[in-house]
Amino acid sequence: MAATGNAEEMQLQEMEEEAGMEREMDSDEEEGMGIENSDDEEDDSSEDDKENEAEIQRLEEQLSINAFDYNCHVDLIKLLRQEGELPPLRKARQKMSELFPLTEEIWLDWLKDEIRLTEEEQNREKVYELFEMAVKDYICPEIWLEYAQYSIGGMGLPGGMEKVRSIFERALTAVGLHMTKGATLWEAYREFENVILATVQPPPGIVPTCEQQELLNAQLERIHTLFRRQLAIPLMDMEGTYAEYEEWSDQGVSDTVSQKYKRALQQMEKSKPYEETLMAAEPPKLAEYQTYIDYEQKEGDPARIQIIFERALAENCLVPDMWAKYTKYLDRQLKIKDLVLSSHDRAVRNCPWTMGLWKNYLLALERHGADHHTISDVFEKALNAGFIQATDYVNIWEAYLDYLRRRVDFSKESSRELEELRAAFTRSLDYMKQDVEERFSESGDPSCTIMQVWAKIEALHCKNIQKARELWDSIMTKGNAKFANMWLEYYNLERSYGDALHCRKALHRAVQCTSDYPEHVCEVLLTFERVEGSLEDWDAAVQKTETRLNRVNEQRAKSLSQVAEKEAHLVRQEEQKTEQRRRAKADKNQKKGQKGSRPGEKRKAEDEDNENEWGEESEQPPKRHRGEGNQGSFRGGGAEEYMETESGLFGRRAPPCRRQEAPGAKRGQQMAPTTVRKTQEDNPEQRKDDCSVFISNLAFSMEDPEKRLKELFEPCGPVQSVRPVYAAKGFRGYCYVQFEGKTSVPEALKMDRREVDGRPMFVSPCVDKNKNPDFKVFKYNTNLEKHKIFISGLPFSCTKEQLEELCKDQGTIKDIRLVTNRSGKPKGLAYVEFEHEAQASQAVLKLDGTVLQEHTLSVAISNPPRRNAADKPDFSRPMGAMMPRAMVYGSRGKGRTQLSLIPRSLHRQTGSESKAENGTAPKPTGGASGDAGFEAQAKPMSNSDFAKMLLRK
């Protein structure tokens, strides 16, 4: 006891010295601050205080509206700690701890603040209670170490020594297996026992008494035991601990301890690569932890599996899948009540929006015999957790109703549990109708599964078939009468627990009301009458089914006729629009032809006409749509329209520079060099679509696009050729890149949307729609993408890095895409794809309404709208309107005007079989009028032939 007293005195003296040093430092800081402060600084401080007070008031008001705003709690605690107001700070921390587990940083700040203000012995119990709350949230070695060190200060109290050792033992049980941080607690425990040993040993030269020798031996055995226990556990730097034990022990290390140490060292060497991977990885290290967990589960040590799960959850506390795996392991393997239930409680406090965790919690409570009041309280908390889908409320109600049903003893006609079950069913229906429909605009239970279960319970267990029929009448009135499967469910219920009369009634009503599968219902009715009915019943059933099926066939035929008529009407409308555009274009060309007078202006007018027809917007590939899939999706629109034009209207390179020629130069002479060059350079047989990609949305001002794109795509594989597409005025912003092998194409597609000259470059598969008519243009996703969120309202200056910083706390981010227009300018929209659906749901809850650079963000689960008819390719247009220009007007394109420039007296009609100067004449294009040009050029005539023709007229 004397030794104990000496140790207590030493500890108290050390604590007083530390406290005295802290007070001196605080006073020095206050004096320094008093010297440095000035009147201006005091004014600034008062302004800051006012701003902080206003911000504190705003945060408190926001929390009164939404108590589950985690970030708001954190901000409020930080401001109150800056202000130094302990009562409101303590209250804010308590409120947050009731709703969420606190992080290690928040707990350590709270504990240090409370310890600093605790001077009386009676307040130590409050700090102990706070520590007990802290160690339940997460497995944190730092908090356990702080707890043990704080308990050492209470050794002078009755039972103080036993309390310190008890806390150390609990700490070793909780985190002693932590491979990287567990050794710190073992060393602290040994250091504490060594201090006690020093107080027990007598001074040199003094022979200890028998009582002192017993105390000395007991203390030595404690230290030996701590060494042996630690060396049997795989921890980092085990070699140092073993060497320390060899030096400390007078008797050396026993063979048993050495063998255990070697086994632990081998285990540590196996786990060391996983630990090194964790240390090198960036937070939250979810994939690395999952790999480590898989390894430990194969090894099969429950304690080590538990500690690695706890370590993973400390850094990934908002990942519902990780909590689900951990609680599932505890439920099926360890089955320790306190550990299982505490883990389930921590899971729902960390991820309250995840219905599956609440459902598993209810099952675990029932499995471990929790009282009815506790289970009901947990269920009520689940209803207030704020699920993100209406179906989640249906599922949690089903789990609770299942629990209530299992409590009922149906052998009794009436019981309190049965009445409670029926009241819960009634309440669930009211809750779905009022609360859920008001929030989600849907009940979440369109098939009325809760009412179906209730009806089965009434019919099976309570023998109350009349109540079951009333429930099914209500189900059918909620829009389910048109579905055959609902009627067949009701029929099976009547078949099992009712009578033939009600079965027949149900089937007759089903034949009358079913609209999805009437044939099936009719077949069931006829089968039923074959087994149960009389001749009159059979005749009535046949007549009813025939009448119903005839009516159904008439309705289907009428619907098909209406659809066909509607499609024909749309085709006629499109044909009329096409004809109007053609006539308008012909009139426009005619007016332009009348204005041109000088021969030198002909080529210029033709170039302008070509530019209008093949403008910037028509040459770009189709736009992408909101809700698109991954970047490797096909987008074949550009290749579909321009594959043929490459060998026709446009050449591989830019046309040669135009030389100034005499006004009287012939048009044929002007176009000849360009045509020859195209013929020499274009060789369609050398092109391979399966080795090529189509590049679009490039800047028209790009210098030497062939060289630039070759350098850009060479990392994907050897480039055989680059074929830029040019018009009269230069590069048109798209081209074809052909590789030497097919393996380079997938790598090139990965460069889709890479920024080039400030614009997103589009990379698509190169597919000729004429050869592959079944090739689908970019697939527009219309499904709900639960793992992806859609963010609108972003500032245009927002970058991917800023968006990643905003969203990274919600889970593992797989991809971020900022939506831009063709020029690369942002639209203020973005898609963020997470690894798990629950992470995306958490992000919606946390980020919706967030203010970023004075912009309020709107965040929702990505749910693209259905594609309307205007976005779909129109196959009802005439072929001329969809064919490339070269296919309609020949290799030289359309002229500046369709007006004939030959006098009418000299005009000679030519048949479709006549030959043009540069080849076979194209088919008639249907000009605007009889004078509006001719499709084939006349055969060349000599001067004498021309003179003879004039004399004849």
Sequence and secondary structure as in RCSB ss.txt:
>XXXX:A:sequence
MAATGNAEEMQLQEMEEEAGMEREMDSDEEEGMGIENSDDEEDDSSEDDKENEAEIQRLEEQLSINAFDYNCHVD
LIKLLRQEGELPPLRKARQKMSELFPLTEEIWLDWLKDEIRLTEEEQNREKVYELFEMAVKDYICPEIWLEYAQY
SIGGMGLPGGMEKVRSIFERALTAVGLHMTKGATLWEAYREFENVILATVQPPPGIVPTCEQQELLNAQLERIHT
LFRRQLAIPLMDMEGTYAEYEEWSDQGVSDTVSQKYKRALQQMEKSKPYEETLMAAEPPKLAEYQTYIDYEQKEG
DPARIQIIFERALAENCLVPDMWAKYTKYLDRQLKIKDLVLSSHDRAVRNCPWTMGLWKNYLLALERHGADHHTI
SDVFEKALNAGFIQATDYVNIWEAYLDYLRRRVDFSKESSRELEELRAAFTRSLDYMKQDVEERFSESGDPSCTI
MQVWAKIEALHCKNIQKARELWDSIMTKGNAKFANMWLEYYNLERSYGDALHCRKALHRAVQCTSDYPEHVCEVL
LTFERVEGSLEDWDAAVQKTETRLNRVNEQRAKSLSQVAEKEAHLVRQEEQKTEQRRRAKADKNQKKGQKGSRPG
EKRKAEDEDNENEWGEESEQPPKRHRGEGNQGSFRGGGAEEYMETESGLFGRRAPPCRRQEAPGAKRGQQMAPTT
VRKTQEDNPEQRKDDCSVFISNLAFSMEDPEKRLKELFEPCGPVQSVRPVYAAKGFRGYCYVQFEGKTSVPEALK
MDRREVDGRPMFVSPCVDKNKNPDFKVFKYNTNLEKHKIFISGLPFSCTKEQLEELCKDQGTIKDIRLVTNRSGK
PKGLAYVEFEHEAQASQAVLKLDGTVLQEHTLSVAISNPPRRNAADKPDFSRPMGAMMPRAMVYGSRGKGRTQLS
LIPRSLHRQTGSESKAENGTAPKPTGGASGDAGFEAQAKPMSNSDFAKMLLRK
>XXXX:A:secstr
 HHHHHHHHHHHHHHHHHHHHHHHHHHHHHHHHHHH  HHHHHHHHHHHHHHHHHHHHHHHHHHH TT HHHHHH
HHHHHHHHT HHHHHHHHHHHHHHS   HHHHHHHHHHHHHH  SGGGHHHHHHHHHHHHHHS  HHHHHHHHHH
HHTTTTSTTHHHHHHHHHHHHHHHHTT TTTHHHHHHHHHHHHHHHHHHHS  TT    HHHHHHHHHHHHHHHH
HHHHHHTS  TTHHHHHHHHHHH SS   HHHHHHHHHHHHHHHHHHHHHHHHHHS TT HHHHHHHHHHHHHHT
 HHHHHHHHHHHHHH TT HHHHHHHHHHIIIII  HHHHHHHHHHHHHH TT HHHHHHHHHHHHHTT  HHHH
HHHHHHHHTS  SSHHHHHHHHHHHHHHHHHH  TTSSS HHHHHHHHHHHHHHHHIIIIIHHHHSS S TT HH
HHHHHHHHHHTS  HHHHHHHHHHHIIIIITT HHHHHHHHHHHHHHS HHHHHHHHHHHHHH  S HHHHHHHH
HHHHHHH  HHHHHHHHHHHHHHHHHHHHHHHHHHHHHHHHHHHHHHHHHHHHHHHHHHHHHHHHHHHHH  SGG
GHHHHHHHHHHHHT HHHHS     TT   TT    HHHHHHTGGGTTTS SS         TT  HHHHHHHHH
HHHHHH  GGG  GGGEEEEES  TT SSHHHHHHHHHGGGS EEEEEEEEETTEEEEEEEEEESSTTHHHHHHT
TTTEEETTEEEEEEE   TTT TT        S EEEEEEEES  TT  HHHHHHHHGGGS EEEEEEEE TTS 
EEEEEEEEESSHHHHHHHHHHHTT EETTEE EEEEE      GGGS   SS HHHHS HHHHH TT   S  S 
 S GGG     TT EETTEE       SSTTS  SS      HHHHHHHHHH 
